[in-house]
Amino acid sequence: ITGERRSWEDLHKVGDRIYNLIRAYWKREIPEFGRSWDYPPERWFEEPHSQGKMKGVKVDREKYEQMLSWYYELRGWDERGIPKEETLRALGLEEVSKEIRG
């Protein structure tokens, strides 16, 4: 990008392409890839934090699930965290969509 004039919108699209390519690669290469990859360690739901601003607080699993679903929707991913066909198409990654869907 050095030497080229780009808008913030252009840079965001480049970032979106990169992140969606990563997710598509994981889907293609790792059969068990999915929603569970976006969970924090199980102990975060079971044990309260021992220090910092969150001391004494556990992560609420139901709220985490809601947040994750909202994030997936915002990114244009399905309920497993895999980029939807229309998301990849909008980013100019049609071939990637075909490859990960068989």
C-alpha positions in Angstrom: 0.0 0.0 0.0 3.0 2.3 0.3 2.9 5.0 -2.3 -0.8 4.4 -3.1 -3.6 6.7 -2.1 -6.2 4.7 -0.3 -9.3 5.7 1.6 -10.3 4.3 5.0 -13.0 2.4 3.2 -10.4 0.8 1.0 -8.2 -0.2 3.9 -11.2 -1.7 5.8 -12.1 -3.8 2.7 -8.5 -5.0 2.5 -8.7 -6.0 6.2 -12.1 -7.7 5.7 -10.6 -9.7 2.8 -7.7 -10.8 4.8 -9.8 -11.9 7.8 -12.3 -13.7 5.7 -9.5 -15.5 3.8 -8.1 -16.7 7.1 -11.5 -18.0 8.2 -12.1 -19.7 4.8 -8.6 -21.3 5.0 -9.3 -22.7 8.5 -12.6 -24.0 7.2 -10.9 -25.8 4.3 -8.0 -27.2 6.2 -9.4 -28.0 9.7 -12.5 -30.2 9.7 -13.4 -29.3 13.3 -13.1 -25.5 12.7 -16.2 -23.7 13.8 -17.8 -21.7 16.6 -15.9 -23.4 19.4 -12.7 -21.8 18.1 -14.0 -18.4 19.2 -14.7 -19.4 22.8 -12.4 -18.3 25.6 -11.0 -20.9 27.9 -13.7 -22.8 29.8 -12.5 -21.5 33.2 -13.5 -18.0 32.2 -17.1 -19.1 32.5 -16.5 -21.1 35.7 -14.1 -19.1 37.8 -14.3 -15.4 38.7 -11.3 -13.2 37.7 -8.8 -12.9 40.5 -7.5 -9.4 39.7 -8.1 -6.2 37.7 -11.4 -4.4 36.9 -13.2 -7.7 36.4 -12.1 -9.1 39.8 -14.8 -11.5 41.1 -16.7 -11.6 37.8 -17.2 -14.6 35.6 -18.0 -14.4 31.9 -21.7 -15.0 31.4 -22.0 -17.9 28.9 -25.5 -16.8 27.6 -24.3 -13.2 27.0 -21.2 -14.4 25.4 -23.2 -16.6 23.0 -25.4 -13.6 22.1 -22.4 -11.4 21.6 -20.7 -14.0 19.4 -23.9 -14.4 17.3 -24.2 -10.7 16.9 -20.5 -10.5 15.8 -20.9 -13.2 13.3 -24.0 -11.5 11.8 -22.0 -8.2 11.7 -19.1 -9.9 9.8 -21.4 -11.7 7.4 -20.6 -15.2 8.8 -22.9 -18.1 9.5 -23.7 -19.4 13.0 -20.5 -21.4 12.9 -18.3 -18.4 12.1 -17.7 -19.3 8.5 -18.0 -16.6 5.9 -21.3 -16.7 4.0 -21.2 -17.0 0.2 -22.6 -13.4 -0.2 -19.9 -12.0 2.1 -17.1 -13.6 0.1 -18.7 -12.5 -3.2 -19.0 -8.9 -2.0 -15.3 -9.0 -1.2 -14.4 -10.3 -4.7 -13.6 -13.8 -3.3 -16.1 -15.8 -5.3 -13.5 -18.6 -6.0 -12.8 -19.0 -2.3 -16.5 -19.4 -1.6 -16.8 -22.2 -4.2 -13.7 -23.9 -2.8 -14.9 -24.1 0.8 -18.4 -25.2 -0.1 -17.2 -28.1 -2.3 
